[in-house]
């Protein structure tokens, strides 16, 4: 395999890894049993879902709803008790500014490696 092809493969792999590093899953969970805020949280959730299809707006709205537990790095598939009738649960993929900066640093490193390998 030529050095140019190796450099292109390294760049492609690096960009995939950088993209994965920029995002994280976030679980939004509303326990329905033994939760005094469950009714109000459900009503608030329905209002948030009816506001539109933009996931960013929906997440920001749900963050303000009472009774919801927000866990970064988790998914609704992680635990059976996150499913109905025990809880309402949504998983979203979010990108944070800090992760974007790390992603840009990673992309710069990938470009540097590609340039160095290509020069060999």
C-alpha positions as CSV (number, residue, x, y, z in Angstrom):
1,X,0.0,0.0,0.0
2,X,1.4,3.4,-1.0
3,X,2.1,6.0,1.7
4,X,-0.6,8.3,0.2
5,X,-3.2,5.6,0.6
6,X,-2.1,4.9,4.2
7,X,-2.3,8.7,4.9
8,X,-5.8,8.8,3.5
9,X,-6.9,5.8,5.6
10,X,-5.4,7.4,8.7
11,X,-7.2,10.7,8.0
12,X,-10.5,8.9,7.5
13,X,-10.2,6.9,10.7
14,X,-9.1,10.0,12.6
15,X,-12.0,12.0,11.4
16,X,-14.4,9.3,12.4
17,X,-12.9,9.2,15.9
18,X,-13.0,12.9,16.2
19,X,-16.7,12.9,15.3
20,X,-17.4,10.4,18.0
21,X,-15.4,12.4,20.5
22,X,-17.5,15.5,19.9
23,X,-20.8,14.0,21.0
24,X,-22.3,12.1,24.0
25,X,-25.6,10.5,24.7
26,X,-27.8,12.0,27.4
27,X,-30.6,10.1,29.1
28,X,-33.7,12.1,30.1
29,X,-35.7,10.0,32.6
30,X,-38.9,10.6,34.5
31,X,-39.6,8.0,37.2
32,X,-43.4,7.4,37.3
33,X,-43.7,5.6,40.7
34,X,-42.9,7.3,44.0
35,X,-42.3,10.6,42.2
36,X,-44.5,13.4,43.5
37,X,-43.6,15.5,40.4
38,X,-44.5,12.7,37.9
39,X,-47.8,14.2,36.8
40,X,-46.5,17.7,36.4
41,X,-43.4,16.3,34.7
42,X,-45.5,14.4,32.2
43,X,-47.6,17.4,31.3
44,X,-44.5,19.5,30.9
45,X,-43.0,16.8,28.7
46,X,-46.1,16.7,26.4
47,X,-45.9,20.5,26.0
48,X,-42.2,20.2,25.1
49,X,-42.9,17.5,22.5
50,X,-45.7,19.5,20.9
51,X,-43.6,22.6,20.4
52,X,-41.9,21.4,17.3
53,X,-39.5,19.0,15.8
54,X,-36.2,20.7,16.8
55,X,-34.5,18.3,19.2
56,X,-32.4,21.1,20.7
57,X,-35.5,23.1,21.7
58,X,-37.2,19.9,23.0
59,X,-34.1,19.1,25.2
60,X,-33.9,22.6,26.6
61,X,-37.6,22.5,27.4
62,X,-37.4,19.1,29.1
63,X,-34.5,20.3,31.2
64,X,-36.9,22.7,32.8
65,X,-39.6,20.1,33.6
66,X,-39.9,19.0,37.2
67,X,-39.0,15.4,38.2
68,X,-36.8,14.6,35.3
69,X,-33.4,13.0,35.9
70,X,-30.8,13.9,33.3
71,X,-27.7,11.6,33.0
72,X,-24.9,12.3,30.6
73,X,-23.3,9.3,29.0
74,X,-26.3,7.0,29.6
75,X,-29.0,5.6,27.4
76,X,-32.6,4.4,28.0
77,X,-31.5,1.0,26.8
78,X,-29.1,0.7,29.8
79,X,-31.7,-0.4,32.3
80,X,-35.0,-2.2,32.1
81,X,-36.5,0.1,34.8
82,X,-36.1,3.0,32.3
83,X,-38.9,1.7,30.2
84,X,-42.7,2.2,30.6
85,X,-44.6,1.7,32.9
86,X,-41.8,2.4,35.3
87,X,-40.5,5.6,33.7
88,X,-40.7,7.9,30.6
89,X,-37.3,7.9,29.0
90,X,-35.7,9.6,26.0
91,X,-32.1,9.5,24.8
92,X,-30.5,12.3,22.8
93,X,-27.0,12.8,21.4
94,X,-25.6,16.1,22.4
95,X,-22.5,18.1,21.5
96,X,-20.9,20.4,24.0
97,X,-18.5,23.3,23.4
98,X,-15.7,21.5,25.3
99,X,-16.1,18.4,23.2
100,X,-16.1,20.5,20.0
101,X,-12.7,22.1,21.0
102,X,-11.3,18.6,21.7
103,X,-12.6,17.5,18.4
104,X,-11.0,20.4,16.6
105,X,-7.7,19.6,18.3
106,X,-8.0,16.0,17.2
107,X,-8.8,17.0,13.7
108,X,-5.6,19.2,13.6
109,X,-3.6,16.3,14.9
110,X,-5.0,14.0,12.2
111,X,-4.1,16.6,9.5
112,X,-0.6,16.9,10.9
113,X,-0.1,13.1,10.9
114,X,-1.4,12.9,7.3
115,X,1.0,15.7,6.2
116,X,4.0,14.0,7.9
117,X,3.2,10.6,6.5
118,X,2.6,12.0,3.1
119,X,6.0,13.7,3.2
120,X,7.8,10.4,3.9
